[in-house]
Amino acid sequence: MQLRYFGGEMALRGFDFLRTGRELRGLTQTEVAEVYGVSERTYRRWELGDVRVPFDDVSAICDQVFKLRIDDIRAVINGED
């Protein structure tokens, strides 16, 4: 998991939520892209961190596709679950 430092604290990036949520739900990148309505290439680039994913898209994918709250995914990423 890639982390960056922001204001002295580590901040999670959007792609951390996408990858973790997808893995929790057992979905492929292709399945997520199809359900959300973006190209597989776009989703793959978001998840790999090649292109910055807008927060609105991260939030919508977590809610609409993964059916998970961002806070729940954050807890898994941080090892709190």
C-alpha positions in Angstrom: 0.0 0.0 0.0 1.4 3.3 -1.0 1.1 6.1 1.5 2.2 9.7 1.3 2.9 12.1 4.1 0.6 15.1 4.5 0.9 17.5 7.4 3.0 15.1 9.4 0.4 12.3 9.0 0.1 9.5 6.5 -2.8 10.1 4.1 -4.4 7.3 2.1 -4.9 7.8 -1.6 -8.0 7.1 -3.6 -6.5 4.0 -5.2 -6.1 2.4 -1.8 -9.8 2.5 -1.3 -10.6 1.2 -4.8 -8.2 -1.8 -4.6 -9.1 -2.7 -1.0 -12.9 -2.4 -1.7 -12.7 -4.4 -4.8 -10.7 -7.2 -3.1 -13.1 -7.2 -0.2 -16.0 -7.8 -2.6 -14.0 -10.3 -4.7 -14.6 -8.3 -7.9 -12.3 -8.0 -10.9 -11.3 -4.6 -12.3 -13.4 -5.3 -15.4 -16.5 -6.0 -13.3 -16.1 -2.8 -11.3 -15.6 -0.8 -14.5 -18.6 -2.3 -16.1 -20.9 -1.7 -13.1 -19.7 1.9 -12.6 -19.8 2.7 -16.3 -16.2 3.6 -17.1 -13.7 1.9 -19.4 -11.6 -0.9 -18.0 -8.5 1.1 -18.9 -9.7 4.1 -16.9 -10.5 2.0 -13.8 -7.2 0.1 -14.0 -5.3 3.4 -14.3 -7.2 4.8 -11.2 -6.5 1.7 -9.2 -2.8 1.6 -10.1 -2.4 5.3 -9.2 -1.4 6.2 -12.8 -4.1 8.8 -12.9 -5.6 10.6 -9.9 -9.1 9.4 -9.2 -11.6 12.2 -8.2 -12.9 11.8 -4.7 -16.5 11.9 -6.0 -15.7 8.7 -8.0 -14.0 7.0 -5.1 -17.0 7.7 -2.9 -19.5 6.6 -5.5 -17.7 3.4 -6.3 -17.4 2.5 -2.7 -21.1 3.2 -2.2 -22.7 2.0 -5.4 -20.4 -0.8 -6.5 -18.8 -2.2 -3.3 -21.8 -1.3 -1.0 -19.2 -0.3 1.6 -18.7 2.8 3.6 -15.4 4.6 3.1 -14.8 4.5 6.9 -15.1 0.7 6.8 -12.6 0.4 4.0 -10.2 2.8 5.8 -10.4 0.6 8.9 -9.4 -2.5 6.9 -6.5 -0.6 5.2 -5.3 0.6 8.6 -5.6 -2.9 10.1 -8.4 -1.9 12.5 -10.7 -4.6 11.4 
